[in-house]
Every structure is written in structure tokens, then in C-alpha cells.
Amino acid sequence: MAGTGGDPRLRPLRALAFLLLLAAPAVLAKSRIPISDNEIRQKKSECYADVESGLWGWQCKSSMIAKENCALKCLSPTCYEIVYESDPLEEGEKDYTRGQEYKYCMHKLSLGESLEGIRGSFD
């Protein structure tokens, strides 16, 4: 049977495997679902619990804003670094623009997209 392609009973299986390999990238690309606002809220709540339990150290429990900065860092260290690390939130500060940038970063991160241009995208 040399040169005939092997066992003819396996040809349909080989054809199916080949088609699956061709279709896999398209299926994987469509299966990516961005993180939802509800998932973000749930994970942030878990981060607050970790901060409260002391897992992030005493400095994270020293004030409400310290707790918020630590929860944001817990939620996404990468997005925290991009949006807040150079200028952390301060007492009494409500920065809706950076909040939107942070959320946008998390959505892009969950999709595996580039994080270029996050900072300043909502100015």
C-alpha cells in the first residue's frame, strides 16, 4: 500500500481533522467574550474582601482611598499600572475619565487586544 495514502478507512477521519484545523481559528476568535460590567463588579468585590482580610497588607486598610487603590490593583495589576500607578487616586477624588479608561483596559485585556493608547482615550 506504499504511496496510496495509508488505510482508506482513515481518510474520512483525516478529512474531518483537516477541516477542524481550518475552522479552529475562526471559532476561537468568535468565542472571545469581553468581561462584563457585572463580572468586574463581582471580582472587585472579591478584591475588597481580600483587602479587608489583610491579604494586601495594613497599608491597604489605612484609608478608604488606599483600599480603593489596592482593590483596583488587585482587580487588574496591568490596567492599574497603565491608568493609575503614576498618579494614584487621592482622598475625595472621583476621576470618572480614568475610571472609564480602566474599564476599557479590562475589556481590551479580556479580549487579548493591544493595550496601546488606553491612557487618554477618554479625554
N, C-alpha and C positions, 0 to 999 in steps of 0.2 A: 504494500500500500504506500510505498515511498512516493512522495510527490503528489498525492491525491488529497492532502489536507487532513489526514487523520481519520478517525472514526466518523462516518457520515451521520451517526445518531447524535453527535455532539454539535453539529452545525447549527441547529436552531438555538441551542443554548449560547453558542458563541455569538450568533447574530443578536440575540437579546442582550447579552453583556455589552456588546459594542454599542447598541442603541442607548442603553442606560448610561454608558460613559459619555456619549454625546449629549444627552439630555441633562446630566447631573449639574453642570454649571448654571444652566438656566433655572433649574428647580431650586438650587441653593440660593441664587440671587433673589428669587421671589419669596423665599421663606424668611428672609430677614425682616423682622418687625421692630420698629423703633420702640424704645422704652416709653411706656405711657406715663402720664402725669400721676396716675394712681400708684403705679409701681415706684415712682420716685418718692411720693409721699410715704409709702409703706417702708421703703428702705431708709428714708431719712428718720422715720420714727424708730426704726431699729438702731440707727446710729445714735439717736438721743438716748436710748436705753443703755447703750454701751458707754456713752459719755457719763451718764448718771451713775452707772455701776463702778466707775473709776478706771475702766479699761484704757482710757485715753490720758490718764494722769490727772493730778489735782489741778493743774493749770487750766484744764478744760472745764472745770467746775467753778472756777473763780468768779465768773460773772455770766450774765445771760449772753452777752456778745461773744465771750470766749467759748461758751457752749455752742453757739451758732456756728462760729468759725470751725470748731472741731467737728461738728456734725457735717458741715459741708465738705471738709477734708476727708472724713470717713466715707461719705457717700460716693465721692469720686476724687481721689487724690490728683488725677490728671487734670480734671476740669477746675479743681480748686487752684492748682498751680497756674493754669492759664489765666483764670479770671480774677482770683483774689489774693494769691500769695504775695505779690509785690505791694499790695495795698489792702490788708485785711479790713473787714467791717469794723467800725468803731461804735462805741456806745451811742445809742439813739439813732444810728444811721439806717436808713431804709433806701437801698440802692436797687430800684426796680430794673434799671437798664442792665446792670451786671447780673441780676437775678435771671433775666431773660437770656443773657449770654451763657450763663451757667447751664440752664436748662437746654439750650440749643446745643451746647457742647455735649451734654449727656446723650441727647438724641443722636447726634452725629457719631459719637463714640459707640453707641449700641448698634449702629449700622455698619461700623467698621470704616467710616468715611474719614477723610482728611480733616484734621482739626485746625488747619491753616485759616487765618482770618476770623477766628471766633471773637477775639478781643476787638471791640469797636464795631462789631457788626450791627449793633442796635443803637448806635449814636445818631 
